[in-house]
Amino acid sequence: MDFKGMLYLVLLVMLVIVLSEFKCSNGCLDHERNALLQLRTVFDSPDNLLDWVEESKHNNTTSESDCCKWNRVFCDNTTKNVIKLDLDGTKNWGLEKWYLNLTMLLPFAKLQTLDLSYNSLEGIVTDKGFDSRSRFTNLERLCLSNNNFNNNTLSFLKALPSLKTLSLLYNIALQGTLDIQDTLLNLEVFDISGTSIEEFVIPKGDKSLSKLKTLFMWNMAPNTDKIKLLQSMGSLPFLNTLYLGHNNFSETATTTKLSNIPKLEELILDNSEIHTSTLHSFDALSSLKNLSMVVSIIHGQLNAQDLPNFKKLEALNMTYSALNSKFLQSIQDMDALKVLSLRNSRLHGSLSESQGLCDSRHLQVLDLSDNYLEGTLPSCLASLASLQTLDLSNNQFTGDIAKSPITSLMLIENLYLSNNHFKIPVSFGALYNHSKLKIFEAEDILIYDDDLDPQYLFPKFQLNIIRLSGHGRFTAIPKFLYRQMDLEALYIKDVHFQGEFPYYLLEKNTKLNELVLGNNSLSGILDFSNRSYSHLKILDISNNSFYGEIPLHFGTSFPSLTNLNMSSNQFNGRIPSSFGDMSLLDTLDLSNNKLFGKIPKQLAAGCVALYILTLSHNRLEGEIFGGDFNLTGLKELRMAGNNFSEMMSNILYSTSLSVLDISDNNLSGPLPAWMGNMTSLWDLNMSKNRLEGPIPVGFCQFENLRALDLSENNISGSIPSCFSPLPIQVVRLSKNKLQGTLKHALSDSNAIMLLDLSNNQLTGSMPNWLNSLSTLNFLLLNNNHLGGELSTQLCQLETLSLINLSHNYLYGIVPDCLRITSVEEQQYTPIGEDVTMNHVEFPTKRMSYNYQGEILNMMSGIDLSCNNFFGEIPPQLGSLSSIHALNLSHNNLSGPIPSSFGNLKKVESLDLSDNLLIGKIPPELGGLFSLSVFTVANNNLSGEIPTTTQFTTFNESNFLGNPLLCGTPLPKRCNHIGPELPGNLLDDGGEDSFIDMECFYASLGATYITVLLGLVVVLMINPYWRRWWFYHVEKWITSSYYFVVDNMHKIFFPRKVSP
């Protein structure tokens, strides 16, 4: 055998030896697989490592499982060695302390990354005399965060000489002094956040941590001196990034400067508390380029000298940090500054020419948004020639953009001016030379016509994004848009541009994916025939005057739309079946048009991504959905104000619908019991239909319901006693035929804010659970058959704004502890915006009004009219200073009108008519200047009507039925009675009494005796009348007898009703 043959033989033998030593089992190495199975016995959380098994089954065949395919195991694609183990949170925590033996990891010779976080691990131990330096030379990343390591359990780190990344995050047992000498020699990333380490022991000349590049020290122990801790790490010549956020530097005072990190370029102090004196500790950071102090609290006056040596600083971010306007002077020496972000930093006042802002000649990004800055822009801003991004939005700046220094910023690319008091010419002519301009946003500003003829002017810019809205009315969309070909998003809203749909925008801008033209004055018939705009994803032409039919091939023209809003126009005709071609559509709004016919089957079958569908207030008819239904992702369905006559079938089972509004249609029949299975529903509105029958018991399954409106139907029976959703906020069951009591229904629904059960046939007393509704704003139980006393339980409701209990059979005295406050004056959020039924019908000023939105939040009132309340009006009601309407009419209230009513300064309607009130109208009521409706008719009031200006606006009918009342506007003059009338007409003491009581009693007795004697004489003379009299007397006595006997029997011997 020649030499070449011998060489081949040797190589073959070596290969056999290697394969026999490192035998693979389905891809992974056997010895590593066995080691993993051994680890499985230690990391024994029942919900993890489920696929770490010895054998696996596939196609009825059992074989050894491939550990490289196990969850949390990562192998090298070539050698099949395990290179990464992710074991975080895989230990079943117990009460006993536990340690991991490093020996169990020896088989993983090529392991590079190991994550042992969240395992309640006390430490890692090694066998006595064991030296593993040669076996762990590849481990570079080790995560031990959120365990229980302490200062004495880190000695194993010496066995990991190649470690480059180490996380000890939130090992709270690490505290005080930590000895790491001759350890972590190659470490580059170190995280000791959330620990209580105060000092490191590193002897002089020791190279530990000397190669560190990134250090995390978030949220260290409160009393730790972070500056001292940093210095104890020795020389850190390569440290580039330091995270010190979520710390409190104001607790410890230090004048020591950080001199051991000369090359630090990035310092993060976000969410920290810092005293201005502490900032001097960073003076020696001469290489610093990026300083971030987002959401930080700075104690003390931050002056220019507090940041003196940051000569190389390129980026300063102090967003959401409280600053004073003088802070801008502190940046004047930052010659290299390129990025300055001071968003929402409470800056106020004007930008002065003398401030250091204009000296930052290299500034490229300036963000001053969301502050309180005002006035015009200083002319010196024109010197910021390098500026590329300028954000001034959400301030109170004024001035004409065409005459501002912005016109001189020729390198500007992104310009944000929204929500200020700027004005801008509609031609954009002042910006035509800004060739680099890409993003322009100016919402809610004044847009004016500058009469610039753009026929021969061509803008040099090609914009990507335009957002423009504000005040103005123009004949056409700006002409400069004809020249734009790179638009990606165009948002022109609330400007009332006129003209037809701008087709050229779609044809010239092939990258345009968002076109919003809502709330303008565009009109005409849409025509997209033979055109396809597959690039467009969002189209909003709502609140315009487009008319005619929606083009038949609309869906084919816009196959990629995800959001389509054509609401509030004048479209008529049917919904095109081509809408089914828009398979990516997730939001569709065609509401408030004149569309008719049925919903096309293609829409329900093809729009498979539909999330929100709104077709309200059209003339659609038939069944809501029929045929194929593939809208399984539908979350919100709004069909109100149409002519649908057939209830949708139970196809909605397949959805996780959260909002369903099918109100104001022609739906009839019973409420579907299957709707109770729609457990994800939180807003259900079926009002203003012809639904009948009882509320199904299945509705008790609405566990997530927040708003229910079944009002204005023919629903009968009682509210199911099991119906009491915990999160429900709005309940509307008014104008039905509901009966029974409220003893159990809604008893657990403590989150109710609006309860309207008015205009039904409910009986019983006020439910006891009302006092648990701590967030109740609106209580409407009027026009029922409720009885009993109005107890003081309502006094525990501190958030009531409107209460209407009128037209019931309530009696007793009016509680003197009622509290009424408008929602606007309360210190918590009212009914959420996502609860869509926040409107209330409440009678005031002799009419019933429907309050909603901001008007509802300002309204407050009480209506207890048409009941049987008696006693005096509580003077304490005069303390309801924010009330707008008070109606106590048609009761049996007596006594005087409280003079404290003069404190009801916001009351607009006060109705005390049809009671038994006496005395004078308090003159204090003359100071109620908001009072527009006032009536005290049909009482026993006396004296002169107040003559203030407010009372001269009321007519005679407001005071009729009070015989002893006089003065304007009544025809009776007060000089017929005297200057003063007594408060009690039956007062028999005193010489000034209006009636001589002795004469009154004498005349009354004489009259009674005369009538009685006359009756006796007549019966004696006429026998026919005598027989008639005694016959009816006997009949009345007999009827009364049997009535009493029958009812007494029912009371004491009630009939038993079988269950």
Secondary structure, 3 states (H helix, E strand, C coil): CCHHHHHHHHHHHHHHHHHHHCCEECCEEHHHHHHHHHHHCCCCCCCCCCCCCCEEEECCEEEECCHHHCCCEEECCCCCCEEEEECCCCCCCCCCCCEEEHHHHCCCCCCCEEECCCCCCCEEECCCCCCCCCCCCCCCEEECCCCCCCCCCCHHHHHCCCCCEEECCCCCCCEEEEECCCCCCCCCEEECCCCEEEEEECCCCCCCCCCCCEEECCCCCCCCCHHHHHHCCCCCCCCCEEECCCCECCCCCCCCCCCCCCCCCEEECCCCEEEHHHHHHHCCCCCCCEEECCCCEEECCCCHHHCCCCCCCCEEECCCCCCCHHHHHHHCCCCCCCEEECCCCCCEEECCCCCHHHHCCCCCEEECCCCEEEECCCHHHHHCCCCCEEECCCCEEEEEHHHCHHHHCCCCCEEECCCCEEEEECCCHHHCCCCCCCEEEEEEEEEECCCCCHHHCCCCCCCCEEEEEEECCECCCCHHHHHCCCCCEEEEECCCEEECCCHHHHHHCCCCCEEECCCCEEEEECCCCCCCCCCCCEEECCCCEEEEECCCCHHHHCCCCCEEECCCCEEEECCCHHHHHCCCCCEEECCCCEEEECCCHHHHHHCCCCCEEECCCCEEEEECCCCCCCCCCCCEEECCCCEEEECCCHHHHHCCCCEEECCCCCCEEECCHHHHHCCCCCEEECCCCEEEECCCHHHHHCCCCCEEECCCCEEEEECCCCCCCCCCCEEECCCCEEECCCCCCCCCCCCCCEEECCCCCCCCCCCHHHHHCCCCCEEECCCCCCEEECCHHHHHCCCCCEEECCCCEEEECCCCCCCCCCHHHCCCCCCCCCCCCCEEEEEECCEEEEEEHHHHHHCCEEECCCCEEEEECCHHHHHCCCCCEEECCCCEEEECCCHHHHHCCCCCEEECCCCEEEECCCHHHHHCCCCCEEECCCCEEEEECCCCCCHHHCCHHHCCCCCEEECCCCCCCHHHCCCCCCCCCCCCCCCCCCCCHHHHHHHHHHHHHHHHHHHHHHHHHCHHHHHHHHHHHHHHHHHHHHHHHHHHHHHHCCCCCCC
